[in-house]
Amino acid sequence: MQRLTGMLLGLALLLGGWGLARAQENSEAAMPPPKVLVIFREFVKPGKSGSMHERTESNFVRAMTKAKWPTHYLAVTSMSGRSRALFLTPYDSFEAWEKDNLAAMKDTGLSASLDSASATDGELLSETDQTVAVYSEEYSLRANVDIAHMRYFEIEVFRVKPGHRKDWDEAAKLVKAAYDKIPDAHWATYEVVYGPQQGTTYILFSALKSASEIDHELTEDKDFMEAMGEDGMKRLSEIEATALEPGQSNLFSFSPSMSYPPAEWIKADPEFWKPKMPMHPASSKAPAAKPAQ
């Protein structure tokens, strides 16, 4: 992307610069981030994404709907990086996650449908993995958003080198303080506690209503640098060079056909959240449920 060059901006732009969508924290529809987030990743084989993957995933959605399952999830698909889909399931606590899993296991019809749908879906996938993360309010900024009207997530991953958590803390707070002066900036930060990510890892989510907001972000660099000041930018550069492993920044689009959204999202924007489900050709199988991952 054609933003200001130099490594010293890398940390700052990833921590907040990608998240300069119009803030929603004052909206009545704004929702706080969940305390526990389970992220199930499906890496799709070449030529198997798009409508083909949507058809297999619709089995899970139909079954969840039929069972009136109380736990909902959001599916997003990659617009950069490897072809993959993320299924984001929120929980109030680890106890709530446990109860959801136990309830699904006790429902024999749901379990059978799950096995069937997973087998069908698995034919399209090259690999899967699962990450569990907890919300960090300390490293987030204006994280409450009207998620039902969002359409994209910009997701950043940061890995802190061993022994440098204190440096990360300093850098994150420097960046947060600077972006606090820019009204549109917002993001939610999660710290990984279980999964394939090794060491101290943070995941940042920035929600966008439209891709046009990315264009707006490109004008915010000057404001950020002025808010940081020369000394702040210098310190940020030092921390980035010594404390962080190479990170990632990717764009994902919301997939309503692969999501199982709560009723309030559907009510808020039925045209988006209730698309016509893709039908599996000549399918006579019972519908299956997406597991509480």
VOVEX-917196 format. One line per 8 residues: number of its first residue (from 0); their letters; for each residue x, y, z of N, C-alpha, C. Coordinates in steps of 0.2 Angstrom, whole numbers, plus 5000, padded with zeros to 4 digits. Each point is the difference from the previous one (the first is absolute). Example, Ala and Ser with C-alpha at 12.3 -4.5 7.8 and 13.67 -1.06 7.14 Angstrom:
0 = AS = 5066 4972 5039 4996 5006 5000 5004 5006 5000 | 4998 5005 4996 5004 5006 5001 4996 5005 5003
***
This chain:
0 = MQRLTGML = 5004 4994 5000 4996 5006 5000 5004 5006 5000 | 4998 5006 4997 5004 5006 4999 4999 5004 5006 | 5002 4998 5006 5000 5004 5006 5007 5003 5001 | 5001 5004 5006 5007 5002 5001 5005 4994 5001 | 5005 5001 4997 5005 4995 5000 5004 5000 5006 | 5004 4994 5001 5005 5000 5006 4997 4995 5005 | 5004 4996 5003 4998 4995 5005 4997 5003 5006 | 5002 5006 5002 4998 5003 5006 4992 5001 5000
8 = LGLALLLG = 4997 5000 4994 4993 5001 5000 4996 4993 5000 | 5004 4995 4999 4997 4993 5000 4995 4998 5006 | 5003 5001 5005 4997 4999 5006 4994 5004 5001 | 5001 5007 4999 4994 5004 5001 4994 4999 4996 | 5002 4999 4993 4995 4999 4995 4996 4994 5002 | 5003 4995 5002 4997 4993 5001 4996 5001 5006 | 5002 5003 5005 4997 5001 5007 4993 5004 4999 | 5001 5005 4996 4994 5004 5000 4998 5003 4993
16 = GWGLARAQ = 5005 5001 4996 4999 5003 4993 4995 4997 4996 | 5000 4993 5000 4996 4997 4996 4992 5000 5002 | 5000 5003 5006 4993 5000 5003 4997 5006 5001 | 5000 5004 4995 4998 5007 5000 4993 5001 4997 | 4996 4995 5001 4993 5001 4998 4996 5004 5004 | 4994 5003 4998 4996 5004 5004 4998 4997 5007 | 5002 5003 5005 4999 4997 5007 4992 4999 5001 | 4998 4995 5004 4993 4998 5001 4999 4999 5007
24 = ENSEAAMP = 5004 5003 5005 4999 4998 5007 4994 5004 5003 | 4998 5005 4997 4994 5004 5002 4993 4997 4997 | 5001 4995 4996 4994 4998 4997 4996 4995 5005 | 4993 5001 5000 4996 4995 5004 5001 4993 4998 | 5002 4999 4994 5001 4993 4997 5007 4997 5001 | 5005 5004 5003 5006 4998 5001 5001 4994 5005 | 5004 4996 4998 5001 4994 5005 5007 4999 5002 | 5001 4999 5007 5007 4999 5002 5003 4993 4998
32 = PPKVLVIF = 5006 5000 4999 5003 4993 4998 4999 4995 5005 | 5000 4994 4997 4999 4994 5005 5006 4999 5004 | 4999 4998 5006 5006 4999 5005 5005 4994 4997 | 4997 4995 4998 5003 4994 4997 4998 4999 4993 | 5005 4999 4995 4999 4999 4993 5003 4994 4998 | 4996 4996 4997 5003 4993 4997 5000 5001 4992 | 5006 4999 4998 5001 5002 4992 5002 4993 4997 | 4995 4998 4996 5002 4993 4996 5001 5002 4993
40 = REFVKPGK = 5006 4998 4998 5002 5002 4993 5000 4994 4995 | 4997 5001 4994 5000 4995 4995 5004 5002 4994 | 5005 4997 4998 5004 5002 4994 4997 4996 4994 | 4998 5003 4995 4996 4997 4995 5005 4998 4994 | 4999 4995 4997 5004 4997 4995 4999 5005 4994 | 5005 5000 4995 4999 5004 4994 4994 4998 4996 | 4996 5005 4998 4994 4998 4996 4994 4998 5004 | 5001 5000 5007 4994 4997 5004 4997 5006 5004
48 = SGSMHERT = 5002 5006 4999 4997 5005 5004 4994 5003 4997 | 4997 5006 5002 4994 5003 4997 4994 4996 5001 | 4996 4999 4995 4993 4997 5001 5001 4993 5002 | 5005 4996 4998 5001 4993 5002 5000 4999 5007 | 5005 5005 5003 5000 4999 5007 4994 5003 5004 | 4997 5005 4997 4994 5002 5003 4994 4995 5001 | 5000 4996 4995 4995 4994 5000 5001 4995 5005 | 5006 4998 5002 5002 4996 5005 4999 5003 5007
56 = ESNFVRAM = 5001 5006 5000 5000 5004 5007 4992 5001 5001 | 4996 5001 4995 4993 5001 5001 4997 4994 5004 | 5003 4994 5000 4997 4995 5003 5000 5001 5008 | 5006 5003 5002 5000 5002 5007 4995 5005 5002 | 4999 5005 4996 4996 5006 5001 4993 4997 5001 | 4998 4996 4995 4993 4997 5000 4998 4996 5007 | 5005 4996 5002 4999 4996 5006 5000 5005 5006 | 5004 5005 5000 5000 5004 5006 4993 5004 5001
64 = TKAKWPTH = 4998 5002 4994 4994 5003 5000 4994 4996 5002 | 5000 4994 4997 4995 4995 5002 5000 4998 5007 | 5006 4999 5003 5000 4999 5007 4999 5006 5005 | 5000 5006 4997 4999 5006 5003 5006 5000 5006 | 5006 4999 4997 5006 4999 5004 5001 5007 5003 | 5002 5001 5007 5000 5007 5002 5007 5003 4999 | 5005 4996 4998 5007 5003 4999 5000 5002 4992 | 5002 5006 4999 5001 5002 4993 5007 5001 4998
72 = YLAVTSMS = 5001 5000 4993 5007 5002 4998 5000 5004 4994 | 5006 5003 4999 5001 5004 4994 5005 4997 4995 | 4999 4999 4994 5005 4998 4995 5003 5006 4996 | 5006 5000 4999 5003 5005 4996 5005 4996 4995 | 5001 5002 4994 5004 4997 4995 5006 5005 4998 | 5005 4997 4998 5006 5004 4999 5000 5004 4993 | 5002 5006 5000 5001 5004 4994 5007 5001 4999 | 5005 4998 5004 5007 5000 4999 5003 4994 5004
80 = GRSRALFL = 5006 4998 4998 5003 4994 5003 4998 4994 4997 | 5001 4995 5004 4997 4993 4998 4993 5000 5000 | 4997 4996 4996 4993 4999 4999 4997 4996 5006 | 4996 5004 5004 4998 4997 5007 4994 5003 5002 | 4996 4996 5004 4994 5003 5004 5001 5000 5007 | 4998 5005 5004 5001 5000 5007 4992 5000 5003 | 4999 4996 5005 4994 4999 5003 5001 5003 5007 | 4997 5005 5002 5001 5004 5006 4994 4999 5005
88 = TPYDSFEA = 5001 4996 5005 4995 4998 5005 5002 5004 5007 | 4995 5004 5002 5001 5004 5006 4997 4997 5006 | 5003 5001 5006 4998 4997 5006 5001 5005 5006 | 4996 5000 5005 5001 5004 5006 5005 4998 5004 | 5002 4993 5000 5005 4997 5004 5002 4994 4998 | 5005 4997 5003 5002 4993 4998 4995 4995 5002 | 4997 5001 5006 4994 4996 5002 4995 5000 4995 | 4998 5005 4997 4995 5001 4995 5002 4995 4994
96 = WEKDNLAA = 5006 5001 4998 5003 4996 4995 4999 4992 5001 | 5002 4998 5006 4999 4993 5002 4993 4998 5000 | 4995 5004 5003 4993 4998 5000 4997 4999 4993 | 5003 5005 4995 4997 4999 4993 5003 4994 4997 | 5006 4998 5001 5003 4994 4998 4996 4994 5002 | 4999 5000 5007 4997 4994 5003 4993 4999 4998 | 4996 5006 4999 4993 4999 4997 5000 4998 4993 | 5005 5002 4996 5000 4997 4993 5001 4992 5000
104 = MKDTGLSA = 5005 4998 5005 5001 4993 5000 4994 4996 5002 | 4996 5003 5004 4994 4996 5003 4995 5000 4995 | 5000 5004 4995 4995 5000 4995 5002 4995 4995 | 4997 4994 5000 5002 4995 4995 4999 5002 4993 | 4994 5003 4999 4998 5002 4993 5005 5005 4997 | 5002 5005 5004 5004 5005 4998 5007 4997 4999 | 5002 4996 5004 5007 4997 5000 5001 4996 4993 | 4994 4996 4999 5000 4996 4993 5001 5005 4994
112 = SLDSASAT = 4996 5005 5000 5000 5005 4995 5007 5003 4999 | 5003 5001 5006 5006 5003 5000 5005 4996 4997 | 5000 4994 5001 5005 4995 4997 4999 5000 4993 | 4994 4999 4997 4999 5000 4993 5002 5006 4997 | 4998 5006 5003 5002 5006 4996 5008 5002 5000 | 5003 4998 5006 5007 5000 5000 5004 4996 4995 | 4997 4994 4999 5003 4996 4995 5000 5003 4993 | 4994 5003 4998 4999 5003 4994 5004 5006 4999
120 = DGELLSET = 5000 5004 5005 5004 5006 5000 5007 4999 5000 | 5002 4994 5003 5007 4999 5000 5004 4998 4994 | 4995 4998 4995 5003 4998 4993 5003 5007 4997 | 4997 5005 5002 5002 5007 4996 5007 5003 5004 | 5002 4997 5005 5005 5004 5005 5007 4996 4999 | 5005 5004 5001 5007 4998 5000 5002 4999 5007 | 4997 5004 5005 5002 5000 5007 4995 5004 5004 | 5000 4999 5006 4996 5004 5005 5004 5001 5007
128 = DQTVAVYS = 4999 5005 5003 5002 5001 5007 4996 5004 5004 | 5001 5001 5006 4996 5003 5005 5004 5004 5005 | 4998 5006 5001 5003 5005 5005 4995 5002 5005 | 5002 5001 5006 4996 5003 5005 5003 5006 5003 | 4996 5006 5000 5003 5006 5003 4996 5003 5004 | 5003 5005 5005 4996 5003 5004 5001 5008 4999 | 4994 5004 5001 5000 5007 4999 5004 5004 5004 | 5004 5004 4998 5004 5005 5004 4998 5007 4999
136 = EEYSLRAN = 4996 5002 5005 4997 5007 4999 5006 5005 5001 | 5005 4998 5003 5006 5005 5001 5003 5002 4994 | 5000 4995 4995 5004 5002 4993 4995 5001 4995 | 4993 5001 5001 4995 5002 4995 4998 5007 5001 | 4997 5002 4995 4998 5007 4999 4993 5001 4997 | 4995 5003 5004 4994 5000 4997 4997 4994 4997 | 5000 4995 5003 4999 4993 4997 4993 4998 4999 | 4995 5004 5003 4993 4999 4999 4998 5002 4993
144 = VDIAHMRY = 4998 4996 4996 4997 5002 4993 4994 4996 4999 | 4996 5003 4995 4994 4998 4997 5002 4994 4995 | 5001 4994 5003 5003 4995 4996 4995 4998 4994 | 4994 5000 5002 4995 4998 4995 5000 5004 4993 | 5003 5006 5000 5000 5004 4994 5007 5000 4997 | 5005 4996 5003 5007 5000 4998 5000 4995 4994 | 5005 5000 4996 5001 4996 4994 5007 4997 5000 | 5005 5003 5003 5007 4997 5000 5003 5000 5006
152 = FEIEVFRV = 5005 4996 5001 5005 5000 5006 5007 5001 4997 | 5003 5005 5002 5008 5000 4999 5003 4997 5007 | 5003 4994 4999 5003 4996 5005 5008 5000 5000 | 5003 5002 5006 5007 5001 5000 5002 4995 5006 | 5006 4997 4999 5003 4995 5004 5006 5003 5002 | 5002 5000 5007 5006 5002 5003 5003 4995 5004 | 5006 4998 4999 5004 4995 5004 5005 5004 5004 | 5000 5000 5006 5005 5003 5005 5006 4995 5001
160 = KPGHRKDW = 5006 5002 4999 5006 4996 5002 5000 4999 5007 | 5003 4994 5002 5000 4998 5007 5004 5005 5004 | 4997 5002 5006 5004 5005 5004 4998 5007 4998 | 4995 5001 4996 4999 5007 4997 4993 5002 5001 | 4996 4997 5005 4993 5002 5001 5000 5007 5003 | 5005 5002 5004 5000 5007 5002 5000 5005 4995 | 5005 4998 4995 5000 5005 4994 4994 5000 4996 | 4997 4995 4999 4993 5000 4997 4995 5004 5003
168 = DEAAKLVK = 5000 4999 5007 4995 5004 5004 5002 5008 4999 | 5006 5002 5000 5002 5007 4999 4998 5002 4993 | 5001 4996 4995 4999 5002 4993 4992 5001 4999 | 4996 4995 5002 4993 4999 4999 4997 5007 5003 | 5002 5001 5006 4997 5006 5004 5002 5007 4996 | 5006 5000 4997 5002 5006 4997 4996 5001 4994 | 4999 4995 4996 4995 5000 4994 4993 5001 5002 | 4998 4997 5005 4993 5001 5002 4999 5008 5002
176 = AAYDKIPD = 5004 5002 5004 5000 5007 5002 5000 5005 4994 | 5004 4999 4995 5000 5004 4994 4993 4999 4996 | 4998 4994 4999 4994 4999 4996 4994 5003 5004 | 5000 5000 5007 4994 5003 5004 4999 5007 4998 | 5005 5003 4997 4998 5007 4997 4997 5000 4993 | 5000 4995 4997 4997 4999 4993 4993 4997 5001 | 4994 5004 5000 4994 4997 5002 4998 4994 4996 | 5002 4999 4994 4997 4994 4996 5004 4993 5002
184 = AHWATYEV = 5005 5001 5003 5004 4994 5001 4997 4995 5005 | 5000 4993 4999 4997 4995 5005 5003 4994 4998 | 5000 4995 5005 5002 4993 4999 4999 4996 5006 | 5000 4994 4999 4999 4995 5006 5006 4996 5000 | 5003 4999 5006 5006 4996 5000 4999 4993 5004 | 5003 4995 4998 4999 4993 5003 5007 4997 5001 | 5001 4997 5006 5006 4997 5002 4999 4992 4999 | 5004 4997 4996 4999 4993 4999 5002 4996 5006
192 = VYGPQQGT = 4996 4995 5002 5001 4996 5006 5001 4993 4998 | 4997 4998 4995 5001 4993 4998 5000 5000 4992 | 5003 4995 4997 5000 4999 4993 5007 5000 4997 | 5000 5000 4993 5007 4999 4996 5005 5006 5001 | 4997 5006 5002 5005 5006 5001 5004 4999 5006 | 5007 5000 4999 5005 4999 5005 5002 5006 5003 | 5001 5000 5007 5002 5006 5003 4995 5005 5002 | 5002 5006 5002 4995 5005 5001 4997 5003 4993
200 = TYILFSAL = 4994 4999 4999 4997 5002 4993 4994 5004 5002 | 4999 5006 4996 4994 5004 5000 4997 5000 4993 | 4993 5000 5000 4996 5001 4994 4996 5006 5001 | 5000 5004 4995 4997 5007 5000 4994 4999 4994 | 4994 5002 5002 4995 5000 4995 4997 5007 4999 | 5000 5003 4994 4997 5006 4998 4994 4999 4996 | 4994 5002 5001 4994 4999 4996 4999 5006 4996 | 4998 4999 4994 4999 5005 4994 4993 4999 4997
208 = KSASEIDH = 4997 5005 4999 4993 5000 4997 5001 4999 4992 | 5005 5003 4997 5001 4999 4993 5008 5001 4999 | 5002 4998 4994 5007 5001 4998 5002 5007 4999 | 4995 5004 4999 5002 5007 4999 5003 5003 5006 | 4999 4997 5006 5003 5002 5006 5007 4999 5000 | 5003 4995 4996 5007 4999 4999 5003 5006 4997 | 4997 5003 4995 5002 5005 4997 5001 5006 5005 | 4995 5001 5004 5001 5005 5005 5006 4999 5005
216 = ELTEDKDF = 5001 4994 5001 5006 4999 5005 5006 5002 4997 | 5001 5001 4994 5006 5002 4997 5002 5007 5001 | 4995 5004 5002 5001 5007 5002 5002 5001 5007 | 5000 4995 5004 5001 5001 5008 5007 5000 5002 | 5005 4998 4996 5006 4999 5002 5003 5006 5003 | 4999 5006 4997 5003 5006 5003 4997 5002 5007 | 4993 4999 5000 4997 5001 5007 5003 4996 5005 | 5002 4993 4999 5003 4996 5005 5007 5002 5001
224 = MEAMGEDG = 5004 5002 4996 5007 5002 5001 5000 5006 5004 | 4995 5005 4999 5000 5006 5004 4998 4998 5007 | 4995 4996 5001 4998 4998 5007 5006 4996 5003 | 5004 4996 4997 5005 4997 5003 5006 5004 5002 | 5002 5005 4995 5006 5004 5002 5006 4996 4997 | 5005 5004 5000 5007 4998 4997 5002 4994 5005 | 5000 5002 5006 5003 4995 5005 4996 4994 5001 | 4993 5000 4999 4996 4994 5000 5001 4996 4995
232 = MKRLSEIE = 5001 5003 4994 5002 4996 4994 5006 4996 5000 | 5005 5004 5003 5007 4997 5001 5000 4994 5004 | 4996 5001 5006 5000 4994 5005 4996 4994 4997 | 4995 5002 4996 4996 4995 4997 5004 4996 4995 | 5004 5003 4996 5005 4997 4995 5004 4995 5004 | 5003 5002 5006 5005 4996 5004 4996 4994 5002 | 4994 5000 5003 4997 4995 5002 4998 4995 4995 | 4998 5002 4994 4998 4996 4995 5006 4996 4997
240 = ATALEPGQ = 5006 5003 5000 5006 4996 4998 5002 4995 5005 | 4999 5001 5006 5003 4995 5005 4995 4995 5003 | 4993 5002 5000 4996 4996 5004 4995 4996 4996 | 4999 5001 4994 4995 4997 4996 5002 4996 4994 | 4997 4994 4999 5001 4996 4995 4996 5003 4994 | 5002 4998 4993 4996 5002 4995 4993 4998 5001 | 4995 5005 4998 4993 4999 5001 4996 4999 4994 | 4994 5000 5000 4996 5000 4994 4994 5004 5001
248 = SNLFSFSP = 4997 5003 4994 4994 5004 4999 4996 4998 4994 | 4994 4998 5001 4996 4997 4995 4993 5003 5000 | 4997 5000 4995 4993 5002 4999 4995 4994 4999 | 4995 5000 5004 4995 4995 4999 4993 5003 4999 | 4996 4997 4996 4993 5002 4999 4995 4996 5004 | 4995 5002 5003 4994 4997 5003 4997 4995 4995 | 4998 4994 5002 4997 4995 4996 4993 4999 5003 | 4995 5003 4998 4993 4999 5003 4998 4992 4999
256 = SMSYPPAE = 5001 4998 4994 4998 4993 4999 5003 4995 5004 | 5006 5001 5002 5004 4995 5004 4999 5002 5008 | 4997 5005 5002 4999 5002 5007 4994 4998 5003 | 5000 4999 5006 4993 4999 5004 4999 5006 5005 | 4997 5005 4997 5000 5007 5004 4994 5000 5005 | 5001 5004 5005 4995 5000 5005 4994 5004 4997 | 4994 5000 5003 4994 5002 4997 5000 5008 5000 | 5004 5003 5004 5000 5008 5000 5004 5002 4994
264 = WIKADPEF = 5005 4996 4998 5004 5002 4994 4995 5000 4994 | 4996 4994 4999 4995 4999 4995 4995 5006 5000 | 4998 5001 5005 4995 5006 5001 5003 5006 4998 | 5006 5002 5001 5003 5006 4999 5001 5001 4992 | 5002 4994 4997 5002 5000 4993 4998 4994 4996 | 4993 4999 5000 4998 4993 4997 5002 4999 4993 | 5001 5005 4996 5003 4999 4993 5006 4997 4999 | 5005 5002 5005 5006 4997 5000 5001 4993 5004
272 = WKPKMPMH = 4997 4999 5005 5001 4995 5005 4995 4994 4998 | 4995 5001 4995 4996 4994 4998 5000 4999 4993 | 5006 4999 4997 5000 4998 4993 4997 4993 4999 | 4999 4999 4993 4997 4994 4998 5006 4995 5001 | 4998 4994 5004 5006 4995 5001 5001 4996 4994 | 5007 4999 4999 5001 4996 4994 4998 4993 5002 | 4997 4996 4995 4998 4994 5001 5005 4995 4997 | 5001 4994 5004 5005 4995 4998 4996 4996 4994
280 = PASSKAPA = 5003 4999 4995 4997 4997 4994 4998 4993 5002 | 4993 4998 4999 4997 4994 5001 5001 4997 5007 | 5000 5005 5005 5002 4998 5007 4994 4997 5004 | 5000 4995 5003 4995 4997 5004 5002 4999 5007 | 5006 5002 5001 5003 4999 5007 4996 5005 5005 | 5000 4998 5006 4997 5004 5006 5005 5006 5001 | 4998 5006 5001 5005 5005 5002 5004 4999 5005 | 5006 5003 5000 5005 4999 5006 5001 5007 5003
288 = AKPAQ = 5003 4999 5006 5001 5006 5004 5008 5002 5000 | 5001 5006 5000 5007 5002 5001 5002 4999 5007 | 5005 4997 5002 5002 4998 5007 5001 5007 5004 | 4999 4999 5007 5003 5006 5004 5007 4999 5001 | 5004 5003 4995 5007 4998 5000 5004 5003 5006
***
